[in-house]
Amino acid sequence: MRGVPIARISSVLAIGLFGLGGCTRHASPSLPLFGAYFPFWLFCAAAGVIGALAIRALFIPLGVDDALPWRLVVYTCLAAVIGFSLALLVYGR
């Protein structure tokens, strides 16, 4: 490749390989439920949504729900925080 600096080629290659750094040969952690194996992230996502709904049920009587500017964004972020925290604390990923 004439005219392309070697630093640019190596940086593009490094960025591409950086994306593959998390790939391992281990199977994804899964939970045996009702005779089938479900991925743990599915459980964490469901727990995050349920947790966000529980927090909303707590915010409504306190009057905090009315003061939130962007409710959808706030509750989506709360669900993500709960799901990610559960994945990190319980499964270590």
C-alpha positions as CSV (number, residue, x, y, z in Angstrom):
1,M,0.0,0.0,0.0
2,R,1.9,2.9,-1.3
3,G,1.4,6.3,0.3
4,V,-0.2,5.1,3.5
5,P,1.9,5.6,6.6
6,I,2.8,2.6,8.7
7,A,1.5,4.3,11.8
8,R,-1.9,4.6,10.3
9,I,-2.1,1.0,9.3
10,S,-0.9,-0.2,12.7
11,S,-3.4,2.1,14.6
12,V,-6.3,0.7,12.5
13,L,-5.1,-2.8,13.1
14,A,-4.7,-2.1,16.9
15,I,-8.3,-0.7,17.1
16,G,-9.6,-3.7,15.3
17,L,-7.8,-6.1,17.6
18,F,-8.8,-4.2,20.7
19,G,-12.5,-5.0,19.9
20,L,-11.6,-8.7,20.0
21,G,-9.9,-8.5,23.4
22,G,-12.9,-9.6,25.4
23,C,-13.5,-12.7,23.3
24,T,-12.7,-15.9,25.2
25,R,-13.2,-19.5,24.6
26,H,-15.4,-19.9,27.7
27,A,-19.1,-20.4,27.4
28,S,-21.3,-17.6,28.6
29,P,-22.6,-18.0,32.1
30,S,-26.2,-19.3,32.1
31,L,-28.8,-20.1,34.7
32,P,-30.7,-23.4,34.6
33,L,-34.4,-22.5,34.9
34,F,-37.2,-24.9,34.3
35,G,-35.0,-27.4,32.4
36,A,-33.5,-24.8,30.1
37,Y,-30.4,-22.6,30.2
38,F,-31.0,-18.9,30.1
39,P,-28.1,-16.4,29.7
40,F,-27.4,-14.4,32.8
41,W,-27.7,-11.1,31.1
42,L,-31.4,-11.9,30.4
43,F,-31.9,-12.4,34.1
44,C,-30.0,-9.1,34.9
45,A,-32.1,-7.2,32.4
46,A,-35.4,-8.5,33.8
47,A,-34.2,-7.7,37.3
48,G,-33.2,-4.2,36.2
49,V,-36.7,-3.5,34.7
50,I,-38.4,-4.9,37.8
51,G,-36.1,-2.8,40.0
52,A,-36.9,0.4,38.0
53,L,-40.6,-0.3,38.3
54,A,-40.2,-0.7,42.1
55,I,-38.3,2.5,42.3
56,R,-41.0,4.3,40.3
57,A,-43.6,2.9,42.6
58,L,-41.6,4.4,45.5
59,F,-41.1,7.7,43.7
60,I,-44.8,8.3,42.9
61,P,-46.0,8.6,46.6
62,L,-43.0,10.7,47.5
63,G,-43.7,13.2,44.7
64,V,-40.3,12.7,43.1
65,D,-41.8,11.3,39.9
66,D,-43.5,14.6,39.1
67,A,-40.2,16.5,39.4
68,L,-38.3,14.4,37.0
69,P,-37.6,16.2,33.7
70,W,-37.1,13.2,31.4
71,R,-38.8,10.2,33.1
72,L,-38.2,7.7,30.3
73,V,-34.4,8.4,30.3
74,V,-34.2,8.4,34.1
75,Y,-36.0,5.1,34.5
76,T,-34.1,3.5,31.6
77,C,-30.9,4.5,33.2
78,L,-32.0,3.2,36.6
79,A,-32.9,-0.2,35.0
80,A,-29.4,-0.2,33.3
81,V,-27.6,0.6,36.6
82,I,-29.5,-2.1,38.5
83,G,-28.9,-4.7,35.7
84,F,-25.2,-3.8,35.3
85,S,-24.7,-3.8,39.1
86,L,-26.3,-7.2,39.5
87,A,-24.2,-8.6,36.7
88,L,-21.0,-7.2,38.2
89,L,-21.7,-8.1,41.8
90,V,-23.3,-11.5,41.3
91,Y,-21.5,-12.8,38.2
92,G,-18.4,-10.8,38.2
93,R,-18.8,-9.6,34.6
